[in-house]
Amino acid sequence: MTTVQDLQSRIEANDQVIWSAAALVLALRTNTPPDLRDASLTLLHSLGIDVDLSAENDPMTVRQGLAVQAASAILQSGALLRGDRPWADQSEETMQAEGRLSARGAQLVKDVILSLLPGLDALLAQPGARMLDVGTGVGALAIAYAELFPALTVVGLDIMPGALKLAAQNVAESTVPHRVELRNQDVSDLTEVDTYGLAWIPAPFVSGSALREGLKRIREALIPGGWVIMGHAKIRANEGSAALSRLQTAVYGGTMLDDMRARDFLIEAGFTQTVSLPTPPGAPAITAGSR
Ligand SMILES: C[S@@+](CC[C@H](N)C(=O)[O-])C[C@H]1O[C@@H](n2cnc3c(N)ncnc32)[C@H](O)[C@@H]1O
């Protein structure tokens, strides 16, 4: 039985973890006022953490990426406790941070996934190549794909007007405004056929019914040999990580899938060659299937 005293000890321990996580964000960000930076560095130093990235290749980019990643859970859980639940009810800053974090998925596909899915390389490089970004949010992932694959036009779908408005601004300010198209459309209403070489869908953000119907529609919308890549919960060998993913998925209003259920969803929608792929720490698990 957990007592009030146990809870108080837990709350004190949480305070330390949460404030030192915030200190890490402040130390990594480049616009932190000097007094807060000094106090943050002192706290981190007392914990044995030294934020010196000078030995890194391209330290500024590494720094910005880590700052976004370190802030994401704090911003999201803060928004949740303020009473915001669905993803797009959150502040602009949170959505943009989450978008920037998701944008790393494009580099992962280029560096790792491309060589694991037969034929995808050619599909993304051919003239007129198209990619479908389901749940495009603020468009950061769509922009990153268009930047990394010069032949590609990316179509981003979302059902949240607030997110699409930010996406339109981000696309207009990007280097690829003519190769990213945005649409206010539910994936379960997709009607295109034989159009895309690749589709991305993030299961933790898409409800079970939209995911089931959406995967069938995506299959039709892919060209033969095209691939769907589905992001989902990464469940490691301990119960805590599954419980954490369950809470996050409940907050996002999406579908909780492990590797096996992800493959079942894809097979049910008619995909073949289904495969769960390795992803680095911090990235979601990924399961792919081919039309
Ligand atoms: C984590 S966000 C995507 C982040 C995005 N990659 C970015 O760069 O901002 C997931 C998005 O999926 C959208 N979504 C959820 N269900 C959807 C559906 N049925 N059809 C289309 N989009 C959906 C949500 O509105 C949300 O914006």
The ligand as an SDF file (V2000), in Angstrom:
LIG
                    3D

 27 29  0  0  0  0  0  0  0  0999 V2000
    2.2590   14.0970  -34.1440 C   0  0  0  0  0  0  0  0  0  0  0  0
    1.2290   14.8930  -35.2050 S   0  0  0  0  0  0  0  0  0  0  0  0
    2.2440   14.9150  -36.5970 C   0  0  0  0  0  0  0  0  0  0  0  0
    3.4840   15.7230  -36.4980 C   0  0  0  0  0  0  0  0  0  0  0  0
    3.9790   16.0460  -37.8820 C   0  0  0  0  0  0  0  0  0  0  0  0
    4.8250   15.0170  -38.4320 N   0  0  0  0  0  0  0  0  0  0  0  0
    4.6460   17.3930  -37.9460 C   0  0  0  0  0  0  0  0  0  0  0  0
    5.6460   17.5460  -38.6700 O   0  0  0  0  0  0  0  0  0  0  0  0
    4.1340   18.3110  -37.2760 O   0  0  0  0  0  0  0  0  0  0  0  0
   -0.0350   13.7730  -35.7290 C   0  0  0  0  0  0  0  0  0  0  0  0
   -1.1200   14.4180  -36.5480 C   0  0  0  0  0  0  0  0  0  0  0  0
   -2.0350   13.4210  -37.0100 O   0  0  0  0  0  0  0  0  0  0  0  0
   -3.2530   14.0620  -37.2590 C   0  0  0  0  0  0  0  0  0  0  0  0
   -4.3350   13.0700  -37.4490 N   0  0  0  0  0  0  0  0  0  0  0  0
   -4.9380   12.3220  -36.4920 C   0  0  0  0  0  0  0  0  0  0  0  0
   -5.8980   11.5490  -37.0470 N   0  0  0  0  0  0  0  0  0  0  0  0
   -5.8960   11.7990  -38.3830 C   0  0  0  0  0  0  0  0  0  0  0  0
   -6.6590   11.3090  -39.4730 C   0  0  0  0  0  0  0  0  0  0  0  0
   -7.6250   10.4120  -39.2800 N   0  0  0  0  0  0  0  0  0  0  0  0
   -6.3950   11.7730  -40.7220 N   0  0  0  0  0  0  0  0  0  0  0  0
   -5.4140   12.7010  -40.9130 C   0  0  0  0  0  0  0  0  0  0  0  0
   -4.6650   13.2040  -39.9020 N   0  0  0  0  0  0  0  0  0  0  0  0
   -4.8870   12.7770  -38.6520 C   0  0  0  0  0  0  0  0  0  0  0  0
   -3.4070   14.9380  -36.0170 C   0  0  0  0  0  0  0  0  0  0  0  0
   -4.3220   15.9840  -36.2410 O   0  0  0  0  0  0  0  0  0  0  0  0
   -1.9740   15.4180  -35.7980 C   0  0  0  0  0  0  0  0  0  0  0  0
   -1.7750   16.6940  -36.3330 O   0  0  0  0  0  0  0  0  0  0  0  0
  1  2  1  0
  2  3  1  0
  2 10  1  0
  3  4  1  0
  4  5  1  0
  5  6  1  0
  5  7  1  0
  7  8  2  0
  7  9  1  0
 10 11  1  0
 11 12  1  0
 11 26  1  0
 12 13  1  0
 13 14  1  0
 13 24  1  0
 14 15  1  0
 14 23  1  0
 15 16  2  0
 16 17  1  0
 17 18  1  0
 17 23  2  0
 18 19  1  0
 18 20  2  0
 20 21  1  0
 21 22  2  0
 22 23  1  0
 24 25  1  0
 24 26  1  0
 26 27  1  0
M  CHG  2   2   1   9  -1
M  END
$$$$
